[in-house]
Amino acid sequence: MLTKRRTMQLLLLTAGAVLTGIGIAKGEPGVVMEKAVRICLECIGIG
């Protein structure tokens, strides 16, 4: 039998996996990479 703590851990793990999958499906990794590159270039004075 699952304890309350174990049930909550599984629920949060599942929610995290679902939200990660939604973000990947929407193309968010590309957006994050664009922003990271832009910030990096600004820091070194090129962008």
C-alpha positions as CSV (number, residue, x, y, z in Angstrom):
1,M,0.0,0.0,0.0
2,L,1.3,3.5,-0.9
3,T,1.8,6.0,1.8
4,K,0.7,9.6,1.5
5,R,4.3,10.7,0.9
6,R,4.9,8.1,-1.8
7,T,1.7,9.0,-3.5
8,M,2.6,12.7,-3.5
9,Q,6.0,12.0,-4.9
10,L,4.5,10.0,-7.7
11,L,1.9,12.7,-8.4
12,L,4.6,15.4,-8.6
13,L,6.9,13.3,-10.7
14,T,4.1,12.6,-13.2
15,A,3.0,16.3,-13.3
16,G,6.6,17.3,-13.9
17,A,7.0,14.8,-16.8
18,V,3.7,15.9,-18.3
19,L,4.6,19.6,-18.2
20,T,8.1,18.9,-19.5
21,G,6.5,17.0,-22.5
22,I,4.1,19.9,-23.2
23,G,7.0,22.4,-23.2
24,I,9.0,20.2,-25.6
25,A,6.0,19.8,-27.9
26,K,5.5,23.5,-28.0
27,G,9.1,24.1,-29.1
28,E,10.3,25.8,-25.9
29,P,13.8,24.4,-25.9
30,G,14.6,26.4,-29.0
31,V,13.2,29.6,-27.4
32,V,15.3,29.0,-24.3
33,M,18.4,28.4,-26.4
34,E,17.8,31.6,-28.4
35,K,17.6,33.7,-25.2
36,A,20.6,32.0,-23.7
37,V,22.7,32.8,-26.8
38,R,21.5,36.4,-26.8
39,I,22.3,36.9,-23.2
40,C,25.7,35.3,-23.6
41,L,26.6,37.5,-26.6
42,E,25.5,40.6,-24.7
43,C,27.7,39.7,-21.7
44,I,30.8,39.5,-23.9
45,G,29.9,42.6,-25.8
46,I,29.1,41.2,-29.2
47,G,25.3,41.4,-29.3
